[in-house]
Amino acid sequence: MNNWPMAKLPGTGISIFTEMSQLAARHQAINLSQGFPDFDCSPRLISLVEQYMRAGHNQYAPMAGVMALREQISAKVASVSRVVYHPENEITVTAGATQALFTAMATVIHPGDEVIVFEPAYDAYSPGIRVFGGVPIPVVLRGPDFRIDWEAVERLITPKTRLMIINSPNNPTGRVLTDDDYRRLSGIVARTGCYILSDEVYEHIVYDGGLHRSAAHYSELRERAFVVASFGKLYHITGWKVGYCLAPAALTAEFRKVHQFNVFSVNTPVQHALADFLQDREGYLGLAAFFQEKRDFLREGLAATRLRVLPCEGTYFLLADYSTISELPERRFCEELTKRHQVAAIPVSAFYGEQTDQQLIRICFAKRSDTLAHAAERLAKISQI
């Protein structure tokens, strides 16, 4: 008999993203699975980091983040969203968005609390809930439109409902929440007093003239919401792991109590560099056009394949239906696609807690044009798997 403690996440292994990236490497496949660009970030941003390193900014940053960066975040949010978050007590710089999500969960979830999660969902949500003793309550959304049935959501609300996690633009579906969605959500929060964790890392990647609506735009939500964003998605620097959390002062104070013992502070020279770089608004205002060109390029390439592409309103992912190619379940299809045709994608079933199979795969198009073209060429040759 051993004395090992009970596992917090029994049955949880490495993520599907790590699995598929490893499989892609073994089979020399084009990796359209994990959500990271295969092109470089701005050379100026790299130069700024070097500049601040050489200037001696190499020790711990303030726990809440370098003030110059928090001030620039505040200015960006005010300019784009017309909402003011005070840099002193309502903005916290984090070690990426996932850390911000995890810390926000730690801040409000107590053992036995119920947390509503809309599935398909980013795979970090439910494990984080369970680590803190919470109970994930899934709202299962189905393709092709993944629309939310708010009456079904209302039926899931109980006195134990503590938190709701939303993600817009949504990974993996590419769907963007509407004004009606937010108003229905506002009504629920007003009646129940539950908290909102709003994952908005793709806030600037919305297509076809569409509008990103934030939880911060709605007063009922803003007072109860943690809004999470990512510089990794903003500037193609996912490996730098810098994000931030916006929340009212009272929530931020509680968030920082956890944050200070979770990571304490975030990469100092990178924060100073980002503060300078944020002053150029075109760096993020041009993201939608930049990625829409890639989305449209890949959609055109996939038109010559047997895949059926679903609508993509935002993010740098699109979903494709492979039902005319194979009857295999999604995970097996992705494995065979990687091994036999050297293109890696993610099964949408991986974003659900319970077994589901809609014959859908997620494809990342944050790639160079030649990468996307080569992938489309390979996919066009597939008639059956």
C-alpha positions as CSV (number, residue, x, y, z in Angstrom):
1,M,0.0,0.0,0.0
2,N,1.4,3.4,-1.0
3,N,0.9,6.8,0.6
4,W,0.4,8.8,-2.6
5,P,-2.4,11.3,-2.3
6,M,-5.6,10.9,-4.4
7,A,-5.2,12.4,-7.8
8,K,-6.9,15.7,-8.4
9,L,-7.5,14.9,-12.0
10,P,-7.8,11.2,-12.3
11,G,-7.8,9.9,-15.9
12,T,-6.4,13.2,-17.2
13,G,-3.4,12.8,-19.5
14,I,-1.6,15.1,-21.9
15,S,-3.8,17.4,-23.9
16,I,-5.1,16.6,-27.4
17,F,-3.1,19.5,-28.7
18,T,0.2,18.0,-27.4
19,E,-0.8,14.6,-28.7
20,M,-1.6,15.8,-32.2
21,S,1.5,18.0,-32.4
22,Q,3.7,15.0,-31.4
23,L,1.9,12.8,-34.0
24,A,2.4,15.5,-36.6
25,A,6.2,15.7,-35.8
26,R,6.6,11.9,-36.0
27,H,4.9,11.7,-39.4
28,Q,6.3,15.0,-40.8
29,A,2.8,16.3,-41.2
30,I,1.7,19.9,-41.8
31,N,0.5,20.9,-38.3
32,L,-2.8,22.6,-38.5
33,S,-3.8,21.2,-35.1
34,Q,-2.3,23.4,-32.3
35,G,-3.2,27.0,-32.4
36,F,0.0,28.8,-33.0
37,P,1.3,30.8,-36.0
38,D,4.2,29.5,-38.1
39,F,5.3,33.0,-39.0
40,D,7.4,35.5,-37.1
41,C,6.2,38.3,-34.9
42,S,7.2,41.9,-35.5
43,P,11.0,42.5,-35.6
44,R,10.4,45.8,-33.8
45,L,8.8,44.0,-30.9
46,I,11.8,41.7,-30.6
47,S,14.1,44.8,-30.7
48,L,12.1,46.4,-27.9
49,V,12.5,43.4,-25.7
50,E,16.3,43.4,-26.3
51,Q,16.4,47.1,-25.6
52,Y,14.8,46.7,-22.2
53,M,16.9,43.7,-21.4
54,R,20.1,45.7,-22.1
55,A,18.7,48.6,-20.1
56,G,18.6,46.4,-17.0
57,H,14.9,45.5,-16.7
58,N,15.6,41.9,-15.8
59,Q,14.4,41.5,-12.2
60,Y,10.9,40.9,-10.8
61,A,8.2,43.1,-12.2
62,P,5.5,44.5,-9.8
63,M,3.1,41.7,-8.9
64,A,0.1,43.3,-10.7
65,G,2.2,44.1,-13.8
66,V,4.5,46.9,-15.0
67,M,2.4,50.1,-14.6
68,A,3.3,51.4,-18.1
69,L,1.8,48.3,-19.6
70,R,-1.3,48.4,-17.4
71,E,-1.8,52.1,-18.5
72,Q,-1.5,51.1,-22.2
73,I,-4.0,48.2,-21.7
74,S,-6.4,50.7,-20.1
75,A,-6.0,53.1,-23.0
76,K,-6.5,50.3,-25.6
77,V,-9.7,49.0,-23.9
78,A,-11.1,52.6,-23.5
79,S,-10.3,53.3,-27.1
80,V,-11.7,50.1,-28.6
81,S,-14.5,49.2,-26.2
82,R,-15.4,52.6,-24.7
83,V,-15.1,51.1,-21.2
84,V,-12.6,52.3,-18.6
85,Y,-10.7,49.9,-16.4
86,H,-8.3,51.6,-13.9
87,P,-4.7,50.5,-14.3
88,E,-4.0,50.7,-10.6
89,N,-6.7,48.4,-9.3
90,E,-8.7,46.8,-12.2
91,I,-6.0,45.4,-14.5
92,T,-3.6,42.5,-13.8
93,V,-0.9,41.2,-16.1
94,T,-0.7,37.4,-16.2
95,A,1.5,34.7,-17.5
96,G,-0.7,34.0,-20.5
97,A,-4.5,33.8,-20.7
98,T,-4.7,30.2,-19.3
99,Q,-3.1,31.4,-16.1
100,A,-5.6,34.2,-15.9
101,L,-8.5,31.8,-16.4
102,F,-7.1,29.4,-13.7
103,T,-6.5,32.2,-11.2
104,A,-10.0,33.6,-11.8
105,M,-11.5,30.1,-11.1
106,A,-9.4,29.8,-8.0
107,T,-10.7,33.2,-6.8
108,V,-14.4,32.4,-6.8
109,I,-14.9,28.6,-6.9
110,H,-15.5,26.8,-3.6
111,P,-15.9,23.0,-3.2
112,G,-19.3,22.0,-4.4
113,D,-19.9,25.1,-6.5
114,E,-21.4,24.5,-9.9
115,V,-19.9,26.2,-13.0
116,I,-21.7,26.4,-16.3
117,V,-19.5,25.6,-19.3
118,F,-20.6,25.9,-22.9
119,E,-19.3,23.0,-24.9
120,P,-17.4,22.5,-27.2
121,A,-15.1,24.4,-24.9
122,Y,-11.3,25.1,-24.5
123,D,-10.0,22.1,-22.7
124,A,-8.5,24.0,-19.7
125,Y,-12.0,25.0,-18.4
126,S,-13.3,21.8,-16.8
127,P,-10.0,20.6,-15.3
128,G,-9.5,24.0,-13.6
129,I,-13.0,23.8,-12.2
130,R,-12.5,20.4,-10.8
131,V,-9.1,21.2,-9.3
132,F,-10.8,23.7,-7.0
133,G,-13.6,21.4,-6.1
134,G,-16.2,22.8,-8.4
135,V,-18.6,20.8,-10.6
136,P,-18.7,21.5,-14.3
137,I,-22.2,21.7,-15.7
138,P,-22.0,21.5,-19.5
139,V,-24.4,23.2,-21.9
140,V,-23.9,21.0,-25.0
141,L,-24.0,23.0,-28.3
142,R,-24.2,21.2,-31.6
143,G,-23.1,22.1,-35.1
144,P,-23.4,23.5,-37.6
145,D,-24.4,26.7,-35.9
146,F,-23.7,26.0,-32.2
147,R,-26.4,28.4,-31.1
148,I,-27.2,28.7,-27.4
149,D,-30.6,27.7,-26.1
150,W,-30.9,30.1,-23.2
151,E,-34.1,28.4,-21.9
152,A,-32.0,25.2,-21.5
153,V,-29.3,27.3,-19.7
154,E,-32.0,28.6,-17.3
155,R,-33.0,25.1,-16.4
156,L,-29.5,24.3,-15.4
157,I,-29.3,27.1,-12.9
158,T,-29.4,26.0,-9.3
159,P,-28.6,27.7,-5.9
160,K,-25.2,26.2,-6.3
161,T,-24.4,28.0,-9.6
162,R,-21.4,30.1,-8.8
163,L,-19.8,30.9,-12.2
164,M,-20.5,30.8,-15.9
165,I,-17.6,30.6,-18.4
166,I,-18.1,32.2,-21.9
167,N,-15.8,32.4,-24.8
168,S,-16.3,34.8,-27.7
169,P,-15.0,34.7,-30.4
170,N,-15.2,31.0,-29.7
171,N,-12.6,28.3,-29.9
172,P,-13.2,25.9,-31.6
173,T,-16.5,26.9,-33.3
174,G,-15.5,30.4,-34.6
175,R,-18.9,31.7,-33.4
176,V,-19.3,35.2,-32.0
177,L,-21.9,35.9,-29.3
178,T,-24.6,38.3,-30.3
179,D,-26.2,41.2,-28.4
180,D,-29.2,39.0,-27.7
181,D,-26.9,36.4,-26.2
182,Y,-25.4,38.9,-23.8
183,R,-28.7,40.3,-22.9
184,R,-30.0,36.9,-22.0
185,L,-26.9,36.3,-20.0
186,S,-27.3,39.6,-18.2
187,G,-30.7,38.7,-17.1
188,I,-29.4,35.5,-15.6
189,V,-26.7,37.3,-13.7
190,A,-29.1,39.9,-12.4
191,R,-31.4,37.2,-11.1
192,T,-28.8,34.8,-9.7
193,G,-25.7,36.9,-8.8
194,C,-23.4,34.4,-10.3
195,Y,-20.0,35.4,-11.6
196,I,-18.8,35.5,-15.3
197,L,-15.4,34.4,-16.6
198,S,-15.2,35.8,-20.1
199,D,-12.5,34.4,-22.3
200,E,-11.9,37.0,-25.0
201,V,-8.5,36.1,-26.3
202,Y,-9.6,36.4,-30.0
203,E,-11.3,39.8,-29.4
204,H,-9.7,41.5,-32.4
205,I,-10.2,38.6,-34.8
206,V,-13.7,39.0,-36.0
207,Y,-14.6,38.8,-39.7
208,D,-16.9,40.2,-42.4
209,G,-17.4,43.5,-40.7
210,G,-18.7,41.8,-37.6
211,L,-18.5,43.3,-34.1
212,H,-16.8,41.8,-31.0
213,R,-19.0,42.4,-28.0
214,S,-17.4,42.0,-24.6
215,A,-18.9,41.2,-21.3
216,A,-17.4,44.5,-20.2
217,H,-20.0,46.3,-22.5
218,Y,-22.9,45.2,-20.3
219,S,-23.1,46.8,-16.9
220,E,-24.8,43.9,-15.2
221,L,-22.0,41.6,-16.5
222,R,-19.1,43.9,-16.0
223,E,-19.6,44.2,-12.2
224,R,-19.5,40.4,-11.9
225,A,-17.0,39.5,-14.7
226,F,-13.4,38.6,-15.1
227,V,-12.4,39.5,-18.7
228,V,-9.4,37.6,-20.0
229,A,-7.2,38.6,-23.0
230,S,-3.9,37.5,-24.6
231,F,-0.9,39.2,-26.1
232,G,0.0,35.8,-27.6
233,K,-3.0,36.0,-29.9
234,L,-2.6,39.7,-30.4
235,Y,1.0,39.8,-31.6
236,H,1.8,36.2,-32.7
237,I,3.9,35.5,-29.6
238,T,2.1,32.5,-28.0
239,G,5.4,31.3,-26.6
240,W,6.0,34.5,-24.6
241,K,2.9,33.7,-22.4
242,V,1.7,37.2,-21.5
243,G,-2.0,38.0,-21.0
244,Y,-4.1,40.1,-18.7
245,C,-7.3,40.1,-16.6
246,L,-9.8,43.0,-16.4
247,A,-12.2,43.0,-13.4
248,P,-13.8,45.5,-11.0
249,A,-11.6,46.6,-8.1
250,A,-13.2,44.3,-5.6
251,L,-12.8,41.2,-7.8
252,T,-9.3,42.3,-8.8
253,A,-8.2,42.5,-5.2
254,E,-9.3,38.9,-4.6
255,F,-7.8,37.8,-8.0
256,R,-4.4,39.3,-7.0
257,K,-4.5,37.4,-3.7
258,V,-4.3,34.2,-5.6
259,H,-2.1,35.6,-8.5
260,Q,0.7,36.6,-6.1
261,F,1.1,33.0,-4.9
262,N,0.5,31.5,-8.3
263,V,3.1,33.2,-10.4
264,F,3.8,36.4,-8.5
265,S,4.9,38.4,-11.6
266,V,5.4,38.2,-15.3
267,N,8.4,38.6,-17.6
268,T,9.7,42.1,-17.0
269,P,11.4,43.2,-20.2
270,V,8.6,41.7,-22.3
271,Q,6.1,43.8,-20.3
272,H,8.0,47.0,-21.0
273,A,8.3,46.1,-24.7
274,L,4.6,45.5,-25.0
275,A,3.8,48.8,-23.3
276,D,5.7,50.6,-26.1
277,F,4.4,48.4,-28.8
278,L,0.7,48.8,-27.8
279,Q,0.9,52.5,-28.7
280,D,0.7,51.6,-32.4
281,R,-3.0,50.8,-32.7
282,E,-2.7,49.4,-36.2
283,G,-0.8,46.4,-34.6
284,Y,-4.1,45.1,-33.3
285,L,-6.8,46.9,-35.4
286,G,-5.4,45.3,-38.5
287,L,-5.7,41.7,-37.2
288,A,-9.1,41.0,-38.5
289,A,-8.2,41.8,-42.1
290,F,-4.9,40.0,-41.8
291,F,-6.5,36.7,-40.6
292,Q,-9.6,37.1,-42.8
293,E,-7.3,36.9,-45.8
294,K,-5.9,33.7,-44.5
295,R,-9.3,32.3,-43.7
296,D,-10.6,33.1,-47.2
297,F,-7.4,31.7,-48.8
298,L,-7.8,28.4,-47.0
299,R,-11.6,28.2,-47.7
300,E,-10.8,28.6,-51.4
301,G,-8.3,25.9,-51.2
302,L,-10.6,23.5,-49.4
303,A,-13.3,24.1,-52.0
304,A,-11.4,21.6,-54.1
305,T,-11.6,18.9,-51.4
306,R,-14.5,16.8,-50.1
307,L,-14.5,18.7,-46.8
308,R,-17.4,21.0,-46.1
309,V,-16.3,24.1,-44.3
310,L,-18.6,25.6,-41.6
311,P,-19.1,29.3,-41.2
312,C,-16.3,31.1,-39.3
313,E,-17.2,34.4,-37.7
314,G,-13.9,34.9,-35.7
315,T,-10.7,33.3,-34.3
316,Y,-8.1,31.7,-36.4
317,F,-9.8,28.3,-36.6
318,L,-12.4,26.9,-38.9
319,L,-14.4,23.7,-38.6
320,A,-14.8,21.2,-41.5
321,D,-17.3,18.3,-41.9
322,Y,-15.6,15.2,-43.3
323,S,-18.7,13.0,-43.5
324,T,-18.4,12.5,-47.3
325,I,-14.8,11.2,-46.8
326,S,-15.1,8.8,-43.9
327,E,-17.4,7.2,-41.3
328,L,-14.5,7.1,-38.7
329,P,-15.0,8.8,-35.4
330,E,-13.3,12.2,-35.1
331,R,-10.2,11.2,-33.1
332,R,-9.5,8.2,-35.3
333,F,-10.1,10.3,-38.4
334,C,-7.5,12.9,-37.3
335,E,-5.0,10.2,-36.4
336,E,-5.4,8.6,-39.9
337,L,-5.3,12.0,-41.6
338,T,-2.0,12.7,-39.9
339,K,-0.4,9.3,-40.5
340,R,-1.6,8.7,-44.1
341,H,-1.9,12.2,-45.6
342,Q,0.4,14.3,-43.4
343,V,-2.0,16.9,-42.3
344,A,-2.8,17.3,-38.6
345,A,-6.1,18.6,-37.3
346,I,-8.0,18.4,-34.0
347,P,-11.2,16.4,-33.4
348,V,-14.0,18.6,-32.2
349,S,-15.1,15.8,-29.9
350,A,-12.0,16.7,-27.8
351,F,-13.8,19.9,-26.7
352,Y,-16.7,18.0,-25.1
353,G,-16.8,16.4,-21.7
354,E,-18.9,13.4,-22.9
355,Q,-18.4,11.2,-25.9
356,T,-19.7,12.9,-29.0
357,D,-19.1,12.6,-32.7
358,Q,-20.3,15.1,-35.3
359,Q,-17.6,14.2,-37.9
360,L,-16.1,17.6,-37.5
361,I,-12.4,18.6,-37.3
362,R,-10.8,21.9,-36.3
363,I,-8.2,23.4,-38.6
364,C,-5.9,26.3,-37.6
365,F,-5.2,28.8,-40.4
366,A,-2.7,31.0,-38.5
367,K,-0.1,29.8,-40.9
368,R,1.9,31.1,-43.9
369,S,0.1,31.0,-47.3
370,D,2.5,28.3,-48.6
371,T,1.7,26.1,-45.5
372,L,-2.0,26.5,-46.1
373,A,-1.6,25.9,-49.9
374,H,0.4,22.7,-49.3
375,A,-2.2,21.4,-46.8
376,A,-5.1,22.1,-49.2
377,E,-3.2,20.2,-52.0
378,R,-2.8,17.2,-49.8
379,L,-6.4,17.3,-48.6
380,A,-7.7,17.6,-52.2
381,K,-6.2,14.2,-53.0
382,I,-8.3,12.4,-50.3
383,S,-11.3,10.6,-51.6
384,Q,-11.8,8.2,-48.7
385,I,-10.2,7.3,-45.3
